[in-house]
């Protein structure tokens, strides 16, 4: 059985060659992530070209996600690593310095966004080294003083989180603007915006795309993003549950329920949702995943996520292909007990939701081998995916740029661009393409959806049942002359 939940694999030094990318695709990767927290434009362009070469070599469709690094807050340099103990005092100054030990149990550091120190209040917490060291603020003003509450070693440039403070800074830096311009120029499919706080952040990112129709993913990794999730969804094309920083910004025991809530909201909003961070982290250095990691992937699948993501595991791990194969095997087995059939469990947003819900219910009731859909904008494919049919969803479009992003949608398999506009010719071509790829079962029934007039977004208004005899008829239509 082909898996419905998609895999997003981060590419890095261990995996960015054409040969490795082809191996990852064969193992089950549907999307690739370019992490712009590392590497320059030349490096990423080489990787992007390798992705497209691999895609062409395998005659398949793959989506590319550019992960924009955002304003990561870090401490400045320190003279030497600090071994902080419970009860130690750490002072944050607003001018740039090299951090040092001032006295016994007293340390001085600076941060790269000193204006944030004006927003901190007494009794709020500051988390250091990506959450491993916790300090409680005791004094504000020209300097911020905090008392360390647990043991940890702090070194230069380590990340800082303010889990109780609304920092309200511009999440798109000057570097990010250049990186987004690079993504527009090179036509990546998705832009993942980091440290989103509210709707304004996504609207700002949208303006930077100009006329380019790229898709925006809001990375939910801050407590205020969780609070503002409804308005963020309104301004986004998808969500990422970025559990790394999120697990520092909110109490750790809330992360599983937040994950489930965000996935449910994305499903209801008819947009793809990615579950990310440490899904198979131990496979960065080991051949096998832990039992807990296997359960984590399975639970994300059962929660209804569209995509599960690999980070270090595929970027710098010892065996990226084995890691993707492991994730794909977990998905396939879990989907044997997947809660399909959401036709009557989700509210309709418009009349086209009714059409697509009807098509998916019809396909499941008939035990169809597949749903075949022609889409101009991709919306109809996303709406069909929303209802989680048991049958695979094979998608065609008149526009190539519509197909790639659909790799992020659960159960959707983008097949090919087609030129024809006449119904019988379109069906002929779609069936032929499926036959060429070995995806057509001529002994079963297929449900096809098409819109008239052709090429108008949101015009899906026809559902056709293709029996074996009808498929035979369409497959044997006189050859269509190439234009």
C-alpha positions in Angstrom: 0.0 0.0 0.0 1.3 3.5 -0.9 1.6 5.7 2.2 -0.8 8.7 2.4 1.2 10.7 5.0 4.1 12.5 3.4 7.7 12.8 4.4 9.7 16.0 4.4 13.5 15.3 4.5 16.0 18.0 5.3 19.0 18.0 2.9 22.5 18.6 4.1 26.1 17.4 3.7 25.1 13.7 4.2 22.3 13.8 1.6 22.5 16.6 -1.0 24.0 14.7 -3.9 21.9 13.6 -6.9 22.4 10.0 -6.1 21.4 10.4 -2.4 18.4 12.5 -3.3 17.2 9.8 -5.8 17.6 7.2 -3.0 15.6 9.3 -0.6 12.8 9.7 -3.1 12.7 5.9 -3.8 12.7 5.4 0.0 9.6 7.5 0.4 10.5 11.2 0.6 7.9 13.5 -1.0 9.4 16.9 -0.1 12.9 18.4 0.6 13.8 21.1 3.1 16.5 23.7 2.5 17.5 25.0 5.9 18.7 28.6 5.5 20.0 28.7 9.0 23.1 27.1 7.4 24.8 27.5 4.1 25.0 30.3 1.6 23.0 30.9 -1.6 25.5 29.1 -3.8 25.4 26.0 -1.6 21.6 25.9 -1.6 21.4 26.5 -5.4 23.6 23.5 -6.0 21.3 21.4 -3.7 18.2 22.7 -5.5 19.6 21.9 -8.9 20.4 18.4 -7.6 16.8 18.0 -6.4 15.4 19.0 -9.8 17.9 16.7 -11.6 16.8 13.8 -9.4 13.1 14.6 -10.0 13.6 14.6 -13.7 15.7 11.4 -13.7 12.9 9.6 -11.8 10.1 11.3 -13.7 8.3 12.2 -10.5 7.0 15.3 -8.7 8.7 16.7 -5.6 8.1 19.8 -3.5 10.8 22.1 -2.2 10.5 23.9 1.1 12.8 26.8 2.0 13.0 27.2 5.7 13.7 30.9 6.5 15.9 31.2 9.6 14.3 34.2 11.3 15.6 36.2 14.3 17.1 33.5 16.5 17.9 35.2 19.8 21.4 34.2 21.1 23.8 35.3 23.8 27.0 36.9 22.6 30.5 35.5 22.8 31.8 34.5 26.2 35.5 34.3 27.2 35.1 30.6 28.2 32.1 28.3 28.8 30.3 29.0 32.1 29.4 26.1 34.4 26.3 27.6 35.9 24.9 26.2 39.2 21.6 26.6 41.0 21.6 30.0 42.8 24.2 31.7 40.5 23.3 35.2 39.2 23.5 36.0 35.6 23.3 39.7 34.4 22.3 40.6 30.9 23.6 43.9 29.7 22.4 46.0 26.7 25.7 46.8 25.2 27.7 44.3 23.2 30.4 42.6 25.3 32.3 39.4 25.6 30.7 37.6 28.5 32.8 36.9 31.6 32.7 35.6 35.1 32.5 38.8 37.3 32.8 37.1 40.7 32.1 33.9 42.5 28.6 32.8 41.3 28.1 36.0 39.2 28.3 36.2 35.4 27.8 38.9 32.8 26.6 38.4 29.2 25.0 40.3 26.3 22.5 39.2 23.7 22.1 39.9 19.9 18.7 41.6 20.3 19.3 43.9 23.4 16.0 45.7 22.8 14.2 42.6 24.1 15.6 43.2 27.6 13.3 46.2 27.9 10.3 43.9 27.6 11.2 41.5 30.4 9.5 41.7 33.8 10.4 40.5 37.2 9.5 36.9 37.9 9.5 36.0 34.2 11.8 33.3 33.0 14.7 33.3 30.6 15.8 30.0 29.1 19.4 29.6 28.0 21.1 27.1 25.7 17.9 26.2 23.9 16.0 25.5 27.1 18.5 23.5 29.1 19.2 26.3 31.6 16.4 28.1 33.4 16.8 31.5 35.1 14.2 33.6 36.9 14.3 37.4 36.5 14.9 39.3 39.7 15.7 42.8 38.5 14.9 44.9 35.4 16.1 48.3 34.2 19.5 49.2 32.7 20.5 45.6 33.4 18.5 42.4 33.7 19.5 40.1 36.6 18.3 36.6 36.9 18.9 33.7 39.2 19.8 30.3 37.7 17.5 27.5 38.9 19.3 24.4 37.5 22.8 23.3 36.5 24.1 23.7 33.0 27.1 24.8 30.9 26.7 28.0 28.8 28.9 28.7 25.8 29.1 31.4 23.1 26.2 32.0 20.7 23.7 29.7 22.4 20.0 30.3 21.9 17.8 32.1 24.3 14.0 31.9 24.8 11.6 34.2 26.7 8.6 31.9 27.3 6.6 34.5 29.4 7.5 37.6 27.4 5.7 38.9 24.3 8.7 40.1 22.4 6.9 41.5 19.3 9.9 42.0 17.0 10.1 41.8 13.2 10.4 38.1 12.6 11.8 38.7 9.1 15.4 40.0 9.2 17.5 41.6 6.5 19.1 38.2 5.8 15.6 36.7 5.5 14.5 39.2 3.0 17.5 38.3 0.8 16.8 34.6 1.3 13.1 35.0 0.3 14.2 36.9 -2.8 16.4 34.0 -3.6 13.5 31.6 -3.2 11.3 33.7 -5.4 14.0 33.8 -8.1 14.5 30.1 -8.0 10.8 29.2 -7.7 10.8 27.1 -4.5 7.3 25.8 -3.6 7.0 26.6 0.1 8.5 29.3 2.4 8.5 28.3 6.1 8.5 31.5 8.2 10.2 31.1 11.6 9.1 32.5 15.0 5.7 33.7 13.7 3.8 35.6 16.4 0.7 36.8 14.7 -1.1 37.5 11.4 1.0 40.6 10.6 4.2 38.5 10.4 2.6 36.3 7.6 1.2 39.3 5.8 4.7 40.9 5.8 6.1 37.7 4.3 3.4 37.6 1.7 4.3 41.1 0.5 7.9 40.0 0.0 6.8 37.3 -2.5 5.5 40.0 -4.8 3.6 38.4 -7.7 5.1 35.0 -7.1 2.5 32.4 -6.1 4.7 30.6 -3.5 3.0 29.0 -0.5 3.7 30.3 3.1 4.0 27.9 6.0 3.7 29.4 9.5 6.1 27.8 11.9 4.3 27.6 15.3 7.1 27.7 17.9 6.2 30.5 20.2 3.5 30.7 22.9 1.9 33.8 21.4 1.6 32.0 18.0 -0.4 29.3 19.8 -2.6 32.0 21.3 -3.0 33.8 17.9 -3.4 30.6 15.8 -6.8 31.4 14.2 -5.6 34.7 12.7 -2.3 33.1 11.6 -4.2 30.4 9.8 -6.2 33.1 7.9 -2.9 34.5 6.5 -1.1 31.2 5.8 -1.1 28.3 3.3 0.0 25.8 5.9 1.3 25.2 9.4 4.4 23.6 10.9 4.3 22.3 14.5 7.9 23.2 15.3 8.2 21.3 18.5 11.8 22.3 19.3 11.4 25.9 20.4 7.7 25.3 21.1 8.7 22.8 23.8 10.7 25.6 25.5 8.1 28.4 25.0 5.3 26.4 26.6 5.3 23.9 29.4 6.7 20.6 28.0 3.6 18.6 29.0 1.4 20.9 26.9 3.2 20.1 23.6 1.3 16.9 22.7 -2.1 18.5 23.2 -1.0 21.6 21.3 0.2 19.4 18.5 -3.2 17.7 18.3 -5.1 21.0 18.4 -3.0 22.6 15.7 -3.3 19.5 13.4 -7.1 19.5 13.9 -7.3 23.3 13.1 -5.2 22.8 9.9 -7.4 19.9 8.8 -10.5 22.0 9.3 -9.0 24.9 7.4 -8.1 22.6 4.5 -4.4 23.4 4.6 -1.4 21.0 5.0 0.3 20.7 8.4 3.8 19.5 9.1 4.8 17.8 12.3 8.5 18.5 13.0 11.5 18.1 15.3 13.2 15.1 16.8 10.9 12.5 15.2 13.7 10.0 14.7 16.5 11.9 16.2 18.4 8.9 17.5 18.9 7.7 13.9 21.3 10.6 13.4 23.8 8.3 15.0 22.1 4.9 15.2 20.8 2.4 12.8 17.5 1.8 14.6 14.9 4.2 16.0 13.8 4.1 19.7 10.4 2.7 20.5 9.3 6.1 21.7 10.3 7.7 18.4 8.4 5.1 16.5 5.3 5.8 18.6 5.8 9.5 18.1 5.7 9.2 14.3 2.7 6.9 14.5 0.8 9.2 16.8 1.4 12.2 14.5 0.0 10.1 11.6 -3.1 9.2 13.7 -3.5 12.8 14.8 -4.0 13.6 11.1 -0.8 15.4 10.1 -0.2 15.7 6.4 3.6 15.6 6.7 6.2 14.3 9.1 9.6 15.9 9.0 13.2 14.8 9.4 15.9 17.3 10.3 19.4 16.2 11.5 18.5 12.6 10.8 18.5 13.2 7.0 20.8 16.2 6.8 23.9 15.0 8.7 22.9 11.5 9.9 24.8 8.3 9.3 22.2 6.8 6.9 19.6 9.2 5.6 18.0 6.6 3.2 17.5 4.1 6.0 15.9 6.8 8.1 13.4 7.7 5.4 12.7 4.0 4.8 12.1 3.6 8.6 9.7 6.5 8.7 7.8 5.3 5.6 7.4 1.8 7.1 6.0 3.3 10.3 3.6 5.4 8.3 2.4 2.4 6.2 1.8 0.2 9.2 0.0 2.9 11.2 -2.2 3.8 8.2 -3.7 0.3 8.4 -5.7 1.6 11.4 -6.0 5.2 10.2 -9.4 6.9 10.9 -10.4 7.5 7.3 -13.8 8.8 6.2 -14.2 12.4 7.4 -17.0 13.2 4.9 -19.5 14.0 7.6 -17.1 15.1 10.4 -15.9 18.5 8.9 -17.9 21.6 8.3 -18.4 22.7 4.7 -16.8 26.0 3.8 -18.5 26.4 0.4 -20.5 24.4 -2.2 -17.3 22.9 -3.6 -16.7 21.2 -0.3 -20.0 19.4 -0.7 -18.9 18.2 -4.2 -15.5 16.9 -3.0 -17.0 15.3 0.1 -19.5 13.6 -2.1 -16.8 12.4 -4.5 -14.7 10.9 -1.6 -17.7 9.2 0.0 -18.7 7.8 -3.4 -15.2 6.5 -4.0 -15.1 4.8 -0.6 -18.6 3.4 -0.8 -17.8 1.9 -4.2 -14.4 0.6 -3.1 -12.8 2.6 -5.9 -9.2 2.0 -6.8 -8.6 5.8 -7.0 -9.9 9.3 -7.3 -8.7 11.1 -10.5 -9.0 14.9 -10.4 -8.2 17.7 -12.7 -7.4 20.9 -10.8 -6.5 24.4 -12.1 -5.5 25.9 -8.7 -4.9 22.9 -6.5 -7.9 23.7 -4.3 -10.0 20.8 -5.4 -7.1 18.4 -4.6 -6.7 19.9 -1.1 -10.5 19.6 -0.5 -10.5 16.0 -1.5 -7.5 15.3 0.8 -9.3 17.0 3.6 -11.9 14.3 3.8 -9.3 11.5 4.1 -10.6 8.9 1.6 -9.3 5.4 1.7 -8.4 5.6 -2.0 -5.4 7.4 -3.4 -6.0 10.8 -5.0 -4.3 11.1 -8.5 -4.0 14.8 -9.5 -3.6 16.4 -12.9 -3.4 20.0 -13.8 -3.0 22.3 -16.9 -0.3 24.1 -14.9 3.0 22.5 -13.8 3.4 25.0 -10.9 0.2 23.7 -9.4 1.4 20.1 -9.0 4.6 20.4 -6.9 3.1 22.0 -3.8 0.4 19.3 -3.7 3.2 16.9 -2.5 2.5 18.3 0.9 -1.2 17.2 1.0 -2.2 13.9 2.6 -3.0 11.1 0.1 -2.5 13.3 -3.0 -0.2 12.1 -5.8 0.5 14.7 -8.4 0.9 12.9 -11.7 1.2 15.1 -14.7 0.5 18.3 -16.6 -2.0 17.9 -19.4 -2.8 20.3 -22.3 -6.2 19.0 -23.5 -9.4 20.8 -22.6 -12.1 18.4 -24.1 -13.5 16.1 -21.4 -13.1 12.8 -23.3 -9.5 13.7 -24.3 -8.6 14.7 -20.8 -9.9 11.4 -19.4 -8.0 9.5 -22.1 -4.7 11.3 -21.2 -5.2 10.9 -17.5 -5.8 7.2 -17.8 -2.9 6.8 -20.1 -0.5 8.6 -17.7 -1.7 6.3 -14.9 -1.2 3.3 -17.0 2.3 4.4 -18.0 3.2 4.8 -14.3 1.8 1.3 -13.4 -0.9 2.9 -11.2 -4.0 1.9 -13.2 -6.0 -1.2 -12.1 -8.3 -1.9 -15.1 -10.3 -4.4 -13.1 -11.6 -1.7 -10.6 -13.7 1.4 -10.5 -12.3 5.0 -10.5 -14.1 8.2 -9.6 -13.1 11.3 -11.7 -13.8 14.9 -10.9 -13.6 17.7 -13.6 -14.7 21.3 -13.7 -16.3 23.2 -16.5 -15.4 25.6 -17.9 -11.9 24.1 -17.9 -9.1 26.2 -16.4 -11.3 28.3 -14.1 -10.3 27.9 -10.4 -13.1 26.6 -8.2 -15.2 25.2 -11.1 -15.2 21.5 -10.1 -18.8 20.5 -10.9 -18.7 17.1 -12.5 -18.3 13.6 -10.9 -17.9 10.7 -13.2 -17.7 7.0 -12.3 -15.3 5.1 -14.6 -16.1 1.4 -14.8 -13.7 -1.1 -16.4 -15.6 -1.0 -19.7 -15.6 2.8 -19.7 -11.9 2.9 -19.0 -11.3 0.5 -21.9 -13.3 2.9 -24.1 -11.4 6.0 -23.1 -8.0 4.2 -23.3 -8.7 3.1 -26.9 -9.9 6.5 -28.2 -8.1 7.4 -31.5 -4.6 8.8 -30.7 -4.6 12.5 -30.0 -2.3 14.4 -32.3 0.3 16.4 -30.6 0.0 20.2 -31.0 
